[in-house]
Amino acid sequence: MLPSPVPPEPETEPTLLEIIDAAGWPIWLLIAASVICLALILERLLSLRQARIAPARLAEHVAELALRRTPSPEALRKLSDNSALGRVLAEVFLQRDKPESYRIAAIESTGRDMAMRLNRYLPALGTIAVVAPLLGLFGTVVGMIEIFASFTPEGGDPAQLARGISVALYNTAFGIIIAIPALVFHRLFRTRVDGYLHRMERDASALDRLLDDLADASREPRQ
């Protein structure tokens, strides 16, 4: 009676450490880029929330406050600390008695400062979106070098050939995987920042006009 054949062992999926080992040393550059990319995305997701930048109905509440009375210094300080939009609106109040050219220049300066803060780290995220595929291409070149090095006059080394192919393919894939979310979130954050800046400019202009109208009304002689 013939012995029953031994069933083949099921193939197991490679672990993350095995993939990193197969990808060679260039993969560590991509891992560092991915960690930085993830940290930047999380930081911007938390920092660019609407509640921190431009809370809903904040401009309407400030306009109602201006119609009722002049805000106290303490109220202006709280408004400035409330959000980026609050900082711009507080500046409009602080400069309300200055000449028009000075007032506009001061408000625009505050707006530029807020724009700089909102755009923080976005250039770095865009740089990762561009550099990650290049790092993947660099790993591909390293893998190709190992592939050519596997061929000698005596013959080829199958193990080194397979190693070179793994290095080339894994690094190419990792570079693309990192670049896609970096580019998507970079565009998403830029669009969000542009929307916030547009709202700040609109609300600051509206409040400035309202304060001008109130000042003109207070200077008109009573009948």
Residue, then its C-alpha position, 0 to 999 in steps of 0.5 A: m500500500l502506497p503512503s498517502p501524499v503529504p498535503p502541501e503547507p498553505e502559503t502564508e502572507p508575508t509579514l510587514l517585517e518580511i516585506i521591509d526586509a525584502a524591500g532593502w535599505p532604501i525602504w527606510l527613507l520611504i518609511a521616514a517620509s510616511v511617518i512625517c506625512l502621517a504626522l502632518i496630516l493629523e496635525r492639519l486635520l486637528s488644526l484646521r477644524q472649523a471650530r478653531i478657525a472660523p466658528a459658525r455664526l461668530a461674525e453675526h454675534v460680533a455684529e450684534l455686539a457692535l450694534r448694542r455697545t462697544p466691546s470692552p478690552e476684556a471682550l476683545r481679548k477673548l474674541s482674539d483668543n477664540s479663533a483665527l477669525g476672531r483675531v481678525l475681527a478683534e483687529v477690526f474693532l481695535q483699529r476702528d478709530k484710525p484713519e482708513s488707510y492705516r486701518i486697512a493696512a493693519i487689518e490686512s497685516t493681521g490677515r496675512d499673519m493668519a494666512m501664514r498660520l493656516n498654510r503652515y506645514l502644507p508646503a512640507l506635505g506637498t514636498i512629500a507628495v513630489v519626493a515620495p515617488l522619486l524615493g521609490l524610483f531611487g529604490t527601483v534603481v538600487g534594485m536594478i543594480e542588484i539585478f545586474a550584479s547577480f549576473t556574472p561570467e559564471g552564471g546568475d545568482p537566482a537569490q540575488l536576482a529575486r532580491g533585486i526584483s523585490v527591492a525594485l518593486y516594493n520601493t516603487a509601490f511604497g513611493i506611490i502609496i505615500a504620494i497619493p494620500a499626501l497629494v490628496f490631503h495637500r489639495l484638500f487642506r489648500t482648498r479648506v484654507d482658501g475657504y477660510l481666508h475668503r470668509m475672514e476677508r468677507d466678514a472683516s470687510a462687513l464688520d468694518r463697514l458696519l463700524d463705519d456706518l455706526a460712527d457716521a450715525s453717531r456724528e450726525p446731529r440730532q434733529 
